[in-house]
Amino acid sequence: MNLAHYPAPILLAFCAALGEVTAGANTASPPAPVATDSQVAKTEGVEGTRFLQSRTEKDSDAAIFLDELEKLLKRKSIPGDATKSETKLKDEFLKILSQAFSLKDAKDYKGAIALSSDFIEKSDSSKIEKALMLHFRAFIHLESETFQLAIADYSAVLATANFLENIRLDTLLARAHCYAKIKSYLLAIEDLNIVIFSPDASATQKENAFLGRGLVYAESGSSKKALNDLDAVIKASVLSVETNAQALIVRGMVYSKSGNVEKALADLNTVIAMPGVSEKTKIGAFLARSIIHFGIGAKEKEFADLNTVITASGVSGKIREKALLRRSFLYEQGGNTEKVLNDLEAIITIPEISGETKTRTLLRRGIVQVKNGDEKKALADLTTVITAPIASGEIRAKALIWRSFLYRKSGDTEKALADLNAVIAIPDAPDRARAEAEKAIALVRQLRPKR
């Protein structure tokens, strides 16, 4: 887990778990068809959305999991101790591992997995070398967000007898991180407790385990236990500025979740004013504070914090995307459609965003354009979403319902009915979407001109 070394995943996990907010008008269904074609579509109600999604963030600092492995690669051997001599690593293993690291650095995760898998399955190398390669492959699975596969590989590493202790403890931290991602909190805590009570764990590993356990307690709803662990980290006599700042941010979010806004803001303000803290961590504090400002209705302060995040030079595309999304809702609440569309366009052009995020953003932009009367652009965006292979049944159903409204508005009832029937035919469409489509079909048929 080594949370002290990569703040973004901590903040993303906490903002996702503790900072769930209700975004303003989003992708609610258009009004039911009516006889007057001049009616303008309006969104009704609100739809909950997470301000940040931990599963969408890949931060290269997570490579701290591989620190010990990289040290072995440079050393070309496993150091000995009082009970065993130094173990030389084979040249073939070192060569393949070096190539695998190069693929990882180039973000070629598919190639890295293929290379490491080939070595694991076909090589006659020692159990230790295979375990080291499994450790590497597990990290690639973690980066690829295939957490179950990462857990399987980390478990295989831990099953290797007489394994290097530093690697074993880092493996436990990494596996705990994966368990937390899939909400297997008890298993995560079990791994973290092993590190906490291990006499061989370094001070840094223990700090990370306490911080990680605090995160898991918070995500699982045990705020009191979370605060106990976070207080222990913050009060530690030997603590880096970064670790202290990250613990304060996490504690601030736990305070916020518990309703103690004053203490939450105090922790986050401390981080923002703290000398020696990295820009990335301060961005995390601004981001967390914006969520609290949203919760208490302080729109101007929320807006200022979001602007700080969006304009920061060191912010990742994923974090910028979420800040832009939140700011676009503020603009929408203020009736500034032009700036809403500008922010949505900025999200769409971020290289790092996932295909799912892009289709969701295109859907929302299409809906905003319907409301703004730009039906041609709206139709183009909605059609792009409908035909996108990656679009989920829910997203495709919403886009079809909105496009059917445009068709009905233009007088093309046949296309409107075709879209509504397509919603019903989507295997994984939500029941509510099917119900809306069936209701709209009945109304469109009533309003269809008689031949």
C-alpha atoms as one frame of an Amber mdcrd trajectory, in Angstrom:
protein
   0.000   0.000   0.000   2.795   2.438   0.957   0.294   5.249   1.108   2.811
   7.816   2.205   4.372   7.735  -1.222   1.374   8.310  -3.435  -1.144  10.804
  -2.140  -3.502  10.781  -5.110  -4.870   7.267  -4.503  -5.456   8.092  -0.836
  -7.337  11.258  -1.655  -9.285   9.666  -4.458 -10.282   6.728  -2.301 -11.414
   9.001   0.488 -13.191  11.478  -1.721 -15.007   8.608  -3.390 -15.918   6.913
  -0.132 -16.559   9.955   2.041 -17.213  12.770  -0.407 -20.199  11.475  -2.296
 -22.196  14.456  -3.449 -25.331  15.127  -5.393 -24.512  16.793  -8.665 -27.020
  19.249 -10.035 -29.129  18.556 -13.109 -27.401  15.685 -14.830 -28.824  13.062
 -17.171 -32.384  12.728 -15.935 -34.979  11.773 -18.525 -36.570  14.393 -20.774
 -40.195  15.274 -20.220 -42.820  12.955 -21.620 -43.878  13.780 -25.212 -46.646
  16.339 -25.399 -48.776  17.715 -28.216 -46.815  20.959 -28.450 -43.601  20.428
 -30.409 -42.165  23.731 -29.226 -41.725  22.466 -25.665 -38.118  22.603 -24.554
 -36.602  19.646 -22.733 -35.904  20.149 -19.060 -34.138  17.903 -16.592 -36.179
  16.861 -13.614 -34.766  16.130 -10.193 -31.157  15.354  -9.452 -28.938  12.370
  -9.831 -26.277  11.357  -7.329 -22.727  11.146  -8.568 -19.385  10.564  -6.900
 -17.164  13.596  -7.089 -14.120  11.401  -7.423 -13.769   7.796  -8.476 -10.775
   6.002  -7.006 -10.960   3.339  -9.715 -10.314   5.816 -12.454  -7.072   7.156
 -11.070  -3.743   5.645 -12.004  -0.848   7.404 -10.305   2.689   6.457 -11.293
   3.822   7.016  -7.695   2.122   3.712  -6.892   5.261   2.133  -8.329   6.633
   2.428  -4.774   5.288  -1.132  -4.489   8.174  -2.120  -6.738  10.941  -0.305
  -4.889  12.405  -3.417  -3.297  12.186  -5.311  -6.576  14.002  -2.523  -8.401
  16.712  -2.605  -5.748  17.199  -6.324  -6.378  17.336  -5.690 -10.132  20.205
  -3.230  -9.612  21.935  -5.435  -7.039  21.486  -8.595  -9.186  21.201 -10.708
  -6.063  19.163 -11.318  -2.924  21.190 -10.307   0.130  21.967 -12.957   2.696
  21.572 -12.869   6.448  22.672 -14.857   9.497  20.939 -18.015   8.276  21.539
 -17.974   4.501  24.100 -16.695   2.028  23.565 -14.189  -0.766  21.554 -15.588
  -3.711  22.630 -14.582  -7.197  19.823 -13.914  -9.663  20.122 -15.464 -13.122
  21.035 -13.245 -16.068  17.980 -14.454 -17.999  15.670 -13.390 -15.180  17.360
  -9.999 -14.808  17.146  -9.383 -18.561  13.423 -10.214 -18.774  12.608  -8.267
 -15.621  14.457  -5.242 -17.005  12.452  -5.510 -20.253   9.233  -5.821 -18.247
  10.061  -2.655 -16.300  10.651  -0.825 -19.601   7.205  -1.902 -20.831   5.681
  -0.728 -17.565   7.375   2.656 -17.846   5.977   2.956 -21.379   2.475   2.146
 -20.001   2.403  -0.989 -22.170   0.664  -3.033 -19.494  -0.565  -5.658 -21.943
   3.000  -6.268 -23.124   4.344  -6.303 -19.551   1.769  -8.891 -18.500   2.480
 -11.059 -21.561   6.241 -10.988 -20.965   6.036 -11.694 -17.243   3.390 -14.406
 -17.749   5.541 -16.162 -20.331   8.447 -16.216 -17.878   6.288 -17.484 -15.007
   4.702 -20.277 -17.048   7.646 -21.503 -19.114  10.795 -20.729 -17.183  12.721
 -23.268 -15.135  13.935 -20.498 -12.855  13.953 -20.789  -9.091  10.841 -20.342
  -6.974  12.263 -17.065  -5.722  12.703 -15.650  -9.241   9.205 -16.740 -10.229
   7.853 -15.156  -7.063   9.641 -11.899  -7.874   8.128 -11.937 -11.361   4.707
 -12.673  -9.851   5.198  -9.631  -7.626   5.896  -7.539 -10.706   2.868  -8.917
 -12.611   0.630  -8.318  -9.597   1.583  -4.651  -9.677   0.691  -4.412 -13.372
  -2.694  -5.977 -12.611  -3.120  -3.388  -9.847  -2.314  -0.561 -12.257  -4.740
  -2.085 -14.775  -7.410  -2.151 -12.042  -7.851  -5.931 -12.300  -7.658  -6.242
  -8.548  -8.731  -9.887  -8.250  -5.868 -10.938 -10.523  -3.473  -8.777  -8.517
  -4.652 -10.411  -5.290  -4.112 -13.879  -6.769  -0.537 -13.032  -7.756   0.280
 -11.328  -4.464  -1.097 -14.392  -2.627   1.148 -16.650  -4.719   4.117 -14.479
  -3.781   3.266 -14.744  -0.084   3.016 -18.541  -0.376   6.678 -18.759  -1.357
   8.757 -20.097   1.519  11.792 -18.180   2.838  10.853 -15.103   0.894  12.700
 -11.826   1.324  11.037 -10.089   4.298  10.992  -6.562   2.860   9.266  -7.844
  -0.274   6.850  -9.890   1.854   5.785  -6.883   3.919   5.406  -4.662   0.850
   3.376  -7.458  -0.748   1.043  -7.492   2.252   0.596  -3.723   2.000  -0.093
  -3.983  -1.729  -2.564  -6.846  -1.279  -4.353  -4.902   1.452  -4.675  -2.016
  -1.002  -6.301  -4.367  -3.540  -8.626  -5.836  -0.922  -9.741  -2.332   0.004
 -10.445  -1.575  -3.660 -12.906  -4.465  -3.861 -14.334  -3.617  -0.423 -12.985
  -6.748   1.288 -12.232  -4.666   4.354 -11.686  -7.457   6.882  -9.069  -9.101
   4.668  -7.377  -5.729   4.122  -7.221  -5.108   7.872  -5.826  -8.613   8.438
  -2.902  -7.917   6.074  -2.291  -4.471   7.562  -2.271  -5.878  11.102   0.458
  -8.341  10.121   2.648  -5.413   9.053   1.762  -3.333  12.114   2.744  -6.119
  14.524   5.735  -7.395  12.547   9.048  -6.868  14.388  10.779  -6.681  10.988
   8.629  -3.859   9.589  10.403  -0.570   9.105   9.049   2.630  10.656   7.835
   3.691   7.212   6.040   0.404   6.635   4.330   0.676  10.021   3.282   4.274
   9.304   1.833   3.189   5.977   0.014   0.279   7.602  -1.554   2.520  10.255
  -2.499   5.087   7.627  -3.891   2.372   5.378  -5.876   0.815   8.217  -7.303
   4.222   9.050  -8.417   4.533   5.436 -10.047   1.082   5.495 -11.828   1.810
   8.779 -13.134   5.075   7.348 -14.345   3.461   4.125 -16.089   0.705   6.086
 -17.868   3.216   8.331 -15.772   2.806  11.494 -14.988   6.496  11.946 -13.865
   6.182  15.586 -11.313   3.470  14.770 -10.198   5.456  11.720  -9.555   8.534
  13.842  -7.585   6.464  16.384  -5.212   5.193  13.682  -4.898   8.582  11.990
  -4.217  10.294  15.310  -1.471   7.728  15.963   0.177   8.528  12.621  -0.128
  12.297  13.062   1.311  12.176  16.591   4.248   9.915  15.609   7.585  11.382
  16.617   9.307  10.369  13.369   7.070  11.381  10.515   7.753  12.906   7.118
   6.009  16.150   6.217   4.238  14.371   3.350   2.915  11.536   5.513   1.739
  14.000   8.139  -0.032  16.093   5.503  -1.738  13.081   3.947  -2.902  11.817
   7.324  -4.354  15.256   8.067  -6.236  15.237   4.758  -7.664  11.800   5.413
  -8.580  12.749   8.978 -10.225  15.890   7.671 -12.434  13.822   5.387 -13.333
  11.476   8.261 -14.266  14.480  10.411 -16.388  15.753   7.537 -18.161  12.419
   7.194 -18.817  12.479  10.950 -20.354  15.952  10.676 -17.495  17.838  12.350
 -16.989  20.423   9.624 -14.955  22.772  11.823 -12.294  20.155  12.583 -12.351
  18.943   8.971 -11.632  22.402   7.606  -8.959  22.971  10.277  -7.029  19.862
   9.151  -7.269  20.756   5.464  -6.338  24.401   6.047  -3.303  23.207   8.020
  -2.115  21.164   5.031  -2.654  24.029   2.586  -0.552  26.346   4.782   2.067
  23.705   5.652   5.598  24.412   4.343   7.457  21.633   2.571   4.357  19.818
   1.321   4.331  18.753  -2.343   2.034  20.499  -4.795   0.232  17.215  -5.456
  -0.683  16.820  -1.792  -1.832  20.431  -1.533  -3.996  19.909  -4.609  -5.527
  16.970  -2.753  -6.285  19.243   0.204  -7.961  21.830  -2.035  -9.969  19.073
  -3.693 -11.088  17.624  -0.363 -11.957  21.099   0.928 -14.085  21.779  -2.156
 -16.205  18.747  -1.253 -16.746  20.069   2.258 -17.634  23.499   0.889 -20.157
  21.796  -1.396 -21.668  19.997   1.577 -22.208  23.208   3.544 -23.451  25.176
   0.529 -20.432  27.516   0.322 -20.517  27.750  -3.478 -18.070  30.634  -3.857
 -15.457  28.870  -1.738 -16.090  25.587  -3.554 -15.662  27.396  -6.862 -12.366
  28.960  -5.713 -10.980  25.587  -4.577 -11.978  23.913  -7.842 -10.310  26.675
  -9.857  -7.114  26.128  -7.882  -7.179  22.416  -8.720  -8.034  22.929 -12.401
  -5.293  25.497 -13.018  -2.561  23.721 -11.032   0.380  22.656 -13.176   1.013
  19.364 -11.418  -2.513  17.977 -11.401  -3.251  14.751 -13.262  -5.791  14.595
 -16.049  -8.081  12.418 -13.943  -8.209  14.870 -11.064  -8.670  17.804 -13.437
 -11.549  15.928 -15.062 -13.398  15.544 -11.769 -12.801  19.167 -10.788 -14.042
  20.348 -14.196 -17.108  18.163 -13.835 -17.969  19.666 -10.455 -17.338  23.213
 -11.715 -19.575  22.587 -14.714 -22.438  21.805 -12.328 -21.822  25.085 -10.521
 -21.932  26.908 -13.860 -25.131  25.051 -14.764 -26.749  26.061 -11.487 -25.826
  29.648 -12.337 -27.310  29.396 -15.836 -23.982  29.887 -17.631 -24.442  27.341
 -20.434 -21.432  28.538 -22.432 -19.047  27.837 -19.562 -20.752  24.499 -18.871
 -20.055  23.449 -22.448 -16.484  24.753 -22.236 -15.794  22.613 -19.159 -17.383
  19.536 -20.727 -15.312  20.050 -23.873 -12.194  20.343 -21.704 -13.040  16.999
 -20.062 -13.565  15.254 -23.401 -10.150  16.379 -24.655  -8.197  15.093 -21.620
  -6.060  12.204 -22.942  -6.138  10.146 -19.740  -9.902   9.862 -19.322 -11.522
   6.487 -19.808 -13.895   5.665 -22.631 -16.725   5.345 -20.112 -16.060   8.819
 -18.735 -15.974  10.255 -22.243 -19.340   8.707 -23.185 -20.915   9.977 -19.960
 -19.577  13.458 -20.652 -20.826  13.361 -24.246 -24.253  12.341 -22.949 -24.349
  15.255 -20.565 -23.135  17.667 -23.223 -25.849  16.428 -25.548 -28.476  17.044
 -22.874 -27.138  20.547 -22.171 -27.301  21.288 -25.898 -30.915  20.076 -26.048
 -31.767  22.514 -23.278 -29.812  25.242 -25.057 -31.748  24.688 -28.300 -28.743
  23.451 -30.301 -30.519  20.351 -31.563 -28.066  19.515 -34.350 -25.089  19.277
 -31.992 -27.213  17.502 -29.398 -28.248  14.892 -31.941 -24.610  14.337 -32.943
 -23.463  13.808 -29.324 -26.371  11.527 -28.433 -25.821   9.428 -31.561 -22.108
   9.098 -30.732 -23.021   7.795 -27.281 -25.629   5.378 -28.641 -23.185   3.858
 -31.134 -20.198   3.735 -28.738 -19.252   0.068 -28.079 -18.137   0.921 -24.554
 -21.422   2.581 -23.528 -23.236   0.731 -20.742 -26.873  -0.238 -21.062 -27.808
   2.553 -18.677 -25.950   5.236 -20.638 -27.192   3.980 -24.013 -30.786   3.892
 -22.716 -30.583   7.486 -21.492 -29.132   8.674 -24.788 -31.876   6.873 -26.754
 -34.605   8.395 -24.582 -33.209  11.883 -25.104 -32.754  11.349 -28.836 -36.327
  10.059 -29.094 -37.425  13.343 -27.565 -35.545  15.272 -30.275 -37.127  13.120
 -32.992 -40.578  13.649 -31.510 -39.935  17.360 -31.261 -39.049  17.471 -34.968
 -42.191  15.496 -35.841 -40.448  12.205 -36.695 -42.539   9.892 -34.515 -41.330
   6.743 -36.291 -37.708   7.380 -35.311 -38.844   8.374 -31.825 -40.673   5.055
 -31.444 -37.696   3.155 -32.853 -35.416   4.666 -30.196 -37.872   3.947 -27.390
 -38.296   0.344 -28.529 -34.493   0.060 -28.661 -34.367   1.038 -24.977 -36.676
  -1.826 -24.061 -34.517  -4.239 -26.081 -31.274  -3.378 -24.248 -30.485  -6.421
 -22.046 -28.848  -4.464 -19.208 -31.021  -1.346 -19.335 -32.268  -0.299 -15.870
 -35.893  -1.121 -15.094 -36.686   2.552 -14.627 -35.423   3.324 -18.138 -37.623
   0.605 -19.620 -40.605   1.933 -17.658 -39.968   5.458 -18.956 -39.660   4.149
 -22.517 -42.894   2.168 -22.288 -44.753   5.193 -20.934 -43.316   7.409 -23.675
 -44.246   4.855 -26.382 -47.889   4.938 -25.285 -47.947   8.728 -25.380 -46.175
   8.996 -28.732 -48.649   6.538 -30.274 -51.538   8.611 -28.973 -50.044  11.777
 -30.440 -48.956  10.230 -33.749 -50.906  11.711 -36.655 -53.598   9.338 -37.922
 -53.220   8.140 -41.483
